Amino acid sequence: MPAPLPEEAFASFDREIGLLTSAERTGAPTQDPQSEFFGMPSDEFVECLLVLRDEIEQRAYLGIVAAVEAVVQVDFSARAKGRSSVPLAADAHTLQRQERSGRRIVLEDVLDAWSSIANARKAPISEFKQLLNHRHWLAHGRYFVNRAGVSDDPGFAIARARALLAELNRLDPKFPLAS
């Protein structure tokens, strides 16, 4: 099964938030004897929904960033196997050799390669890289200090994801080479 696209992760988030908002308005789970929320006071129920909303937002954020990473990494791998006339092929070959020597190639490396293209707009690439700091913080158990200084709102993440993917497609209309 192919990796989900950033738009799918955002759409899933949007649906879940809609469901939560509806539950908050109606209080229906507190009326359902089968629900763990049955008979729960309204303020406790709303607090549970707020905690759940935070979890959904964090999961959506991770999903959006991970989906972009999958698209970019798969494309980059295809470039490493492709013709030398494909943009970034030389960088991809170099990084692939480094990877065979034991160096782990991370998304930041791939984005740096895209950024090195002469007519690349640096802003969409560097702005997406800022999301990675927050993603690392979320994904690694909040072990790292969150210094991203960017919003953790999935709407913010999808906007930056769209800008990055549009920029990579502008640099090479065949992007992504493989998906």
C-alpha positions as CSV (number, residue, x, y, z in Angstrom):
1,M,0.0,0.0,0.0
2,P,1.5,3.4,-0.9
3,A,2.2,6.0,1.8
4,P,-0.6,8.4,2.5
5,L,-0.3,11.8,0.9
6,P,-0.1,15.0,3.0
7,E,-3.5,16.0,1.7
8,E,-5.0,12.7,3.0
9,A,-3.5,13.2,6.4
10,F,-5.0,16.7,6.6
11,A,-8.4,15.5,5.4
12,S,-8.4,12.8,8.1
13,F,-7.6,15.4,10.7
14,D,-10.4,17.7,9.4
15,R,-12.9,14.8,9.7
16,E,-11.9,13.9,13.2
17,I,-12.0,17.5,14.4
18,G,-15.5,17.8,12.9
19,L,-16.6,14.7,14.8
20,L,-15.2,16.1,18.0
21,T,-16.8,19.5,17.5
22,S,-20.2,17.8,16.9
23,A,-19.8,15.6,20.1
24,E,-18.8,18.7,22.1
25,R,-22.0,20.6,20.9
26,T,-24.4,17.7,21.4
27,G,-22.9,15.9,24.4
28,A,-24.2,12.7,22.8
29,P,-21.6,10.3,24.3
30,T,-22.6,11.4,27.8
31,Q,-26.1,10.2,27.1
32,D,-25.0,6.8,25.7
33,P,-24.9,4.1,28.4
34,Q,-22.4,2.1,26.3
35,S,-20.0,5.1,26.3
36,E,-17.2,5.5,28.8
37,F,-18.4,9.1,29.0
38,F,-21.9,8.1,30.1
39,G,-23.1,10.5,32.8
40,M,-19.9,12.4,32.8
41,P,-20.3,16.1,33.8
42,S,-20.2,18.5,30.9
43,D,-17.0,20.2,32.0
44,E,-15.2,16.9,32.3
45,F,-16.5,15.8,28.9
46,V,-15.3,19.0,27.3
47,E,-11.8,18.6,29.0
48,C,-11.6,15.1,27.6
49,L,-12.4,16.4,24.1
50,L,-9.7,19.1,24.4
51,V,-7.1,16.5,25.3
52,L,-8.3,14.3,22.4
53,R,-8.1,17.3,20.1
54,D,-4.5,17.9,21.0
55,E,-3.7,14.3,20.3
56,I,-5.5,14.4,17.0
57,E,-3.6,17.6,16.0
58,Q,-0.3,16.0,16.9
59,R,-1.0,12.9,15.0
60,A,-2.1,14.9,12.0
61,Y,1.0,17.0,12.1
62,L,3.2,13.9,12.2
63,G,1.2,12.3,9.4
64,I,1.5,15.4,7.2
65,V,5.3,15.7,7.7
66,A,5.8,12.0,7.4
67,A,3.8,11.9,4.1
68,V,5.9,14.7,2.6
69,E,9.1,12.9,3.8
70,A,8.0,9.7,2.0
71,V,7.2,11.5,-1.3
72,V,10.6,13.4,-1.2
73,Q,12.7,10.4,-0.2
74,V,11.1,8.1,-2.7
75,D,11.6,10.7,-5.4
76,F,15.2,11.2,-4.4
77,S,15.9,7.5,-4.4
78,A,14.5,7.3,-8.0
79,R,16.8,10.2,-8.9
80,A,19.8,8.2,-7.6
81,K,18.8,5.3,-9.9
82,G,18.0,7.6,-12.9
83,R,19.8,9.3,-15.7
84,S,22.4,11.9,-14.9
85,S,20.3,14.5,-16.8
86,V,17.6,14.4,-14.1
87,P,17.9,17.3,-11.6
88,L,19.7,16.3,-8.4
89,A,21.0,13.0,-9.9
90,A,24.6,13.9,-9.1
91,D,23.7,14.8,-5.5
92,A,21.5,11.7,-5.2
93,H,24.4,9.5,-6.4
94,T,26.8,11.1,-4.0
95,L,24.4,10.7,-1.0
96,Q,23.7,7.1,-2.0
97,R,27.4,6.3,-2.0
98,Q,27.6,7.9,1.5
99,E,24.7,5.8,2.6
100,R,26.4,2.6,1.4
101,S,29.4,3.7,3.6
102,G,27.2,3.8,6.6
103,R,25.9,7.4,6.7
104,R,22.2,7.7,7.2
105,I,20.6,10.1,4.7
106,V,17.9,12.1,6.4
107,L,15.3,14.4,4.9
108,E,17.3,17.5,5.8
109,D,20.1,16.2,3.5
110,V,17.7,15.8,0.6
111,L,16.2,19.2,1.1
112,D,19.6,20.8,1.3
113,A,20.3,19.2,-2.1
114,W,17.1,20.7,-3.6
115,S,18.0,24.0,-2.0
116,S,21.4,24.0,-3.8
117,I,19.7,24.2,-7.3
118,A,20.5,27.6,-8.7
119,N,17.0,28.9,-9.2
120,A,15.6,27.3,-6.0
121,R,13.5,29.5,-3.8
122,K,15.0,28.9,-0.4
123,A,12.0,30.0,1.7
124,P,9.6,27.0,1.1
125,I,12.4,24.6,1.7
126,S,13.8,26.2,4.8
127,E,10.3,26.8,6.2
128,F,9.4,23.1,5.8
129,K,12.7,22.2,7.4
130,Q,11.5,24.1,10.5
131,L,8.5,21.7,10.7
132,L,11.0,18.9,11.1
133,N,12.3,20.1,14.4
134,H,8.7,19.9,15.9
135,R,8.2,16.6,14.2
136,H,11.3,15.2,15.7
137,W,10.2,16.5,19.1
138,L,6.8,14.8,18.8
139,A,8.1,11.6,17.3
140,H,10.9,10.9,19.8
141,G,8.9,11.2,22.9
142,R,9.5,14.8,23.5
143,Y,13.0,14.0,24.4
144,F,14.4,16.8,22.4
145,V,13.8,20.4,23.3
146,N,11.1,21.9,21.0
147,R,12.9,24.9,19.5
148,A,11.1,25.0,16.3
149,G,9.4,28.3,17.0
150,V,6.6,27.3,14.5
151,S,3.0,26.5,15.0
152,D,2.0,23.0,15.8
153,D,-1.3,23.5,14.0
154,P,-1.9,20.9,11.2
155,G,-3.2,23.7,9.0
156,F,0.1,25.5,9.3
157,A,1.9,22.2,8.5
158,I,-0.2,21.5,5.4
159,A,0.4,25.0,4.1
160,R,4.1,24.6,4.4
161,A,3.9,21.1,2.9
162,R,2.0,22.4,-0.1
163,A,4.5,25.2,-0.6
164,L,7.4,22.8,-0.5
165,L,5.9,20.3,-2.9
166,A,4.9,23.1,-5.3
167,E,8.5,24.4,-5.2
168,L,10.0,21.0,-5.9
169,N,7.6,20.6,-8.8
170,R,8.5,24.0,-10.1
171,L,12.2,23.1,-10.0
172,D,11.4,19.8,-11.8
173,P,7.9,19.4,-13.4
174,K,8.4,15.6,-13.2
175,F,8.6,15.7,-9.4
176,P,7.9,13.3,-7.9
177,L,9.7,10.8,-10.2
178,A,8.3,7.9,-8.3
179,S,5.4,7.7,-5.9
